[in-house]
Amino acid sequence: MTDKLAQIRIEIDKIDQQILELIRARAALAVEVAKIKQQQENPVYYRPEREAEILRSIVANNNSLLPDHEVARIFRDIMTACLALQQPLSIAYLGPEGTFSQQAVEKHFGESVNMVPQASIAEVFKQVENGNANYGVVPIENSTEGMVNITLDNLITSDLQICGEISLRIHHHFARRDPEKPLKIIYAHQQTLAQCQRWLATRYPQVTLKEVTRLNHHLN
């Protein structure tokens, strides 16, 4: 058993080196692509439609033991790291850190980009319009409350255009300091209260619900 395990580990090490060499080769090609684009009048380094095309092909050809979403995540991180060699991306999103908008950034762009939280949706638009960020990520629709009107208003008044869409499954966490003490007030964002209204009404029908814009201000 020990000899067999040692042999498997040797094979894994060999495969890891092969993967590393292929990543090195891909990064080198990404740099060559950047050199060609730099000769263009208005070079566009990030093309979401090209990324989507690659990921669809990868998932379609995935016959490994890894699920499609994990394989897509791995390749998205590789593509983002290679893109950073061409043009480091700065992404403005509706903050603070830890929001669903940040999760959307990580899902779509990977973690190799510079993520810049903004205090409002309008500020996200402003950062992109002023050239301080390459792209902005804002909520536009959810299954319970429908369209996010503030985002729509900014889209109407801005010259910016939608260039990609991110679907994100939402999970909320219910946190309290002392479960033994009577619960009087539940603080949450308006969207969160709407999304969890049935759960809250069933378990805490007598508790006061208060809307807040920044939940972390009320956690101390």
C-alpha positions in Angstrom: 0.0 0.0 0.0 2.8 2.4 0.9 4.7 1.7 -2.4 1.5 2.3 -4.4 0.7 5.5 -2.6 4.3 6.8 -3.2 3.9 5.9 -6.9 0.6 7.8 -7.2 2.2 10.8 -5.6 5.0 10.7 -8.1 2.5 10.7 -10.9 0.6 13.6 -9.4 3.9 15.6 -9.1 4.6 14.9 -12.8 1.1 16.0 -13.8 1.4 19.2 -11.7 4.6 20.1 -13.5 2.9 19.5 -16.9 0.0 21.8 -15.8 2.5 24.4 -14.7 4.3 24.3 -18.0 1.0 24.7 -19.9 0.0 27.6 -17.7 3.4 29.2 -18.4 2.9 28.7 -22.2 -0.6 30.2 -22.0 0.7 33.2 -20.1 3.4 33.7 -22.7 0.8 33.7 -25.5 -1.4 36.2 -23.5 1.6 38.5 -23.5 2.0 38.1 -27.3 -1.7 38.9 -27.7 -1.2 42.1 -25.7 1.7 43.2 -27.9 -0.5 42.8 -31.0 -3.4 44.7 -29.4 -1.1 47.5 -28.3 -0.6 48.3 -31.9 -4.3 48.9 -32.4 -5.8 52.4 -32.1 -8.3 51.5 -29.3 -7.2 48.2 -27.9 -9.8 46.2 -26.1 -8.1 43.7 -23.8 -11.1 42.2 -22.0 -13.8 40.6 -24.2 -16.5 38.9 -22.1 -18.0 37.2 -25.1 -14.7 35.6 -25.9 -14.3 34.4 -22.2 -17.9 33.0 -22.3 -17.1 31.2 -25.5 -14.0 29.6 -24.0 -15.8 28.6 -20.8 -18.7 27.0 -22.8 -16.2 25.0 -24.7 -14.4 23.9 -21.6 -17.6 22.8 -19.8 -18.9 21.0 -22.9 -15.7 19.0 -23.1 -15.4 18.3 -19.4 -15.5 14.5 -18.8 -13.5 14.6 -15.5 -14.6 13.7 -12.0 -14.8 17.5 -11.2 -18.2 19.1 -11.7 -18.6 21.7 -14.5 -18.8 24.7 -12.1 -15.4 23.8 -10.5 -13.7 23.3 -13.8 -15.2 26.6 -15.0 -13.9 28.3 -11.9 -10.4 27.0 -12.4 -10.2 28.1 -16.0 -11.7 31.5 -15.1 -9.0 32.1 -12.6 -6.3 31.2 -15.2 -7.9 33.5 -17.8 -8.1 36.4 -15.3 -4.4 35.9 -14.3 -3.4 35.9 -17.9 -5.5 39.0 -18.6 -3.8 40.8 -15.8 -0.5 40.3 -17.7 -2.2 42.2 -20.6 -4.1 44.8 -18.6 -4.5 44.8 -14.9 -8.3 45.2 -14.3 -9.8 47.4 -11.7 -13.5 46.5 -10.9 -15.8 48.9 -9.0 -18.7 47.2 -7.2 -21.4 48.0 -4.7 -19.7 47.6 -1.3 -18.7 47.2 1.4 -16.5 44.1 1.2 -18.4 40.8 1.6 -21.5 41.9 -0.3 -23.1 39.8 -3.0 -21.7 42.2 -5.5 -18.2 41.3 -4.5 -19.2 37.6 -4.8 -20.4 38.4 -8.3 -17.0 40.1 -9.2 -15.1 37.0 -7.9 -17.4 34.7 -9.8 -17.1 36.6 -13.1 -13.5 38.0 -13.0 -11.8 35.7 -10.6 -9.6 36.9 -7.7 -6.7 38.3 -9.7 -8.4 41.7 -10.3 -8.3 44.8 -8.2 -11.7 45.0 -6.5 -12.7 48.5 -5.4 -15.9 48.7 -3.1 -18.1 51.8 -3.6 -20.6 53.3 -1.2 -23.5 53.4 -3.7 -24.5 52.2 -7.1 -24.1 55.8 -8.5 -20.5 55.8 -7.3 -19.8 52.5 -9.2 -21.1 54.2 -12.4 -19.0 57.3 -11.6 -15.8 55.4 -11.1 -16.1 53.7 -14.5 -17.2 56.9 -16.2 -14.1 58.7 -14.8 -11.8 56.0 -15.9 -10.9 55.0 -12.3 -12.2 51.5 -12.9 -12.3 49.3 -16.0 -15.7 47.8 -15.2 -18.5 48.1 -12.7 -20.6 45.4 -11.1 -24.0 46.4 -9.7 -27.2 44.5 -8.9 -29.9 44.8 -11.5 -32.6 42.2 -10.7 -33.5 39.7 -8.1 -36.2 37.0 -8.1 -38.2 38.5 -5.2 -38.1 42.3 -5.6 -37.7 42.5 -9.4 -35.6 45.2 -11.0 -33.3 47.4 -9.0 -34.6 50.8 -9.9 -31.5 52.8 -8.9 -29.4 50.7 -11.3 -31.9 51.3 -14.1 -32.0 55.0 -13.4 -28.2 55.2 -13.7 -28.2 53.1 -16.9 -30.6 55.6 -18.5 -28.5 58.7 -17.6 -25.1 57.1 -18.2 -23.3 56.4 -21.5 -22.1 53.1 -20.0 -23.4 49.9 -21.5 -24.1 46.4 -20.1 -21.4 44.1 -21.4 -22.1 41.0 -19.2 -24.5 39.3 -16.9 -23.8 37.3 -13.7 -26.3 35.0 -12.1 -25.7 34.5 -8.4 -27.6 32.2 -6.0 -28.2 34.2 -2.8 -27.7 32.7 0.7 -28.4 34.7 3.9 -27.0 34.0 7.4 -29.0 34.8 10.5 -26.6 36.0 13.3 -27.2 37.0 16.9 -24.9 37.5 19.8 -26.7 35.6 22.5 -29.3 33.0 21.5 -30.6 32.8 25.0 -31.7 36.4 25.3 -35.1 37.5 23.9 -34.9 38.9 20.4 -36.4 42.4 20.0 -35.1 43.8 16.7 -33.7 42.3 13.5 -31.5 44.6 11.4 -31.1 43.8 7.7 -31.0 45.5 4.3 -34.3 46.1 2.6 -33.6 43.5 -0.1 -32.6 40.9 2.5 -35.9 41.5 4.5 -37.9 41.1 1.3 -36.0 37.9 0.3 -36.4 36.4 3.8 -39.9 37.7 4.7 -41.5 34.2 4.8 -38.8 32.7 7.0 -38.9 35.7 9.3 -42.7 35.8 9.5 -42.8 32.1 10.4 -40.1 32.1 13.1 -40.2 35.7 14.4 -43.6 37.1 13.8 -43.5 39.5 16.8 -40.0 40.8 16.3 -39.4 44.4 14.9 -37.7 44.5 11.6 -35.5 47.5 10.8 -34.1 48.3 7.4 -30.4 49.4 7.3 -28.1 50.3 4.4 -24.9 49.1 6.1 -25.4 46.0 8.3 -21.9 46.0 9.7 -22.7 49.2 11.6 -25.2 47.3 13.8 -23.1 44.2 14.5 -21.2 45.5 17.6 
